[in-house]
Amino acid sequence: MQSDGRGAEFSRRLAQIESRQPIATGRRHLAVTLTRYYETWLDWRHLVTVFSPALTACECARSGAWGWALRLFDHSGQIHGLHLQLDREAARCWVSMTEGPWLDSVWVCRVQAAVANGCGLDLEWRFHGPLVGSTEAPAENEQNAMVHAIVDQVLATEEQRMQVRERHLNVRIDMIDRDSRLDLGAVDVVVVPQTFTLSDREYVLTRLHDEWIAYPAWCPHMLAPLASATLVGNVVRCPWHGAVFNVVTGACEHEGALAGPLALGPQPHIVERAGHLWAEWP
């Protein structure tokens, strides 16, 4: 297991918490690959956007291939300290609560290749540790129901996100059909912004400086939804990692929290023909 530098003391603490009777356990099939699974665990920057409005802000103390240490802030101002530790060899991960009402609790997940149909992952999870910080702790059955509700929401949300990313990555491999085009409707009734699909790729249609523009609906980095981001002038900002793109040129004008060059990728032309708008490849 890769270490975050806290070494044996942290491992002993995890073992002590895991020795407690779990509050809740569960299983879930995930229709995703192991690569997307680990990738999603390590990408802490998307959490506030994905789980808004429950979460409002996030601070990262440290992160790496081993996991991360975060402070999450919810809508009531409550702070939740979380520490993720990955063990890829054992296909396990631990999310320990280091601050807040769930202090000294641990969520343990283990995955293996699905046996039933040979596709996706089978995940088993356990949640250890009492709920503390309240003068009236919930009864055991209430704790179980509460944990199951939270875990089900997190896994369902993240599974959908992983599937979207996998689908769009597969589309990137395919060549664009340069002969494909799409009638977007009569010019005088088209409402913007709106999304459309061309060559199995999703785009946002808008109008800038009396010109029709179409740009990808997903960020080229981790496929965050650009369609839901606000367009300011000629630029749109990735809601997850902060990269800023010029929707006219496709260039990345600011890389935010990322390293390395980015660009929006192929953009169809929008043309007016016989009173209709058409999306087509140049």
C-alpha positions, 0 to 999 in steps of 0.5 A: 500500500502506498503511504501518505507519510503517516506510516505505521501509526495511521495503519494501526488506527485504521486497524483499530477502527476496522476491529469494531462491529460495522454499522452497515455493510453492502454490495453493489455491481458497478458497470465500470472498468477498474481504471475509471474506478481508481481515477474517480476515487483520486479525483477529489476536485469534482466532489463539490460540484457533483454533490452540490448543494450539500457541499459548498467548498473543499480544501486539500491538505495533500494528495497523491497516488496513495489518496488524499486528505480533505476538509469538506464544508457543507451548506450548514457550515459543518466541516468534514475531514476525510482521508482516502487511502488506496491499496491497489494490490488488494483492490481496497480503499479506506475513507476515514473521517478525521473531523466532524460528526463522523469522526473516527468512522471508516468506510472500507471498499473492496472490488473484484472483477464481476463473476456473474457476467464478466463485465464491470466490478463487484464492490463490497463495502463496510462502514465502521465506527459510531456516529459521534458529536451528537448528544442523542446518537441515532439508534443502531437501525437508524444509523444503518439506514442513514449510512445505506442512503448516503452510500447508495447516493454516492455510488450511484452518482459516481457510477454514472459519472464513470460511465459517461467518461468511459462512453466519451473516451470510446467515442474519441477513438472513433473517426468523425464522419465528415459527411454527417450533418444535422438540421437544428431547426428554423433560424427564427425559432432556435433557442440558445443555449441548447445541446445537440449530438453530431457524430456521436459527440455532444455540443452546445449551440450558442450565439456570440457577436452575431455568429453561431458557435458550437463547442463540446459539451464536455471538458476534454480533461475529465469530461466535466459538463461544460454544458452546465457551465456559464459562458462569459464572453468567449470563454467557459470554465470547467466546473470541476478543475478550473480550466478555461476554454475559448469556445471560438478557437477551442484553445485553453486559455488557463489550465486551472489546477491541471498540468499540460496542454488542453484543447476543446477538440473538433468543433462543427461549423454552424451555417444558415441554409434556406432559413434553417441552421445546420451543424456540419463538419468543415 
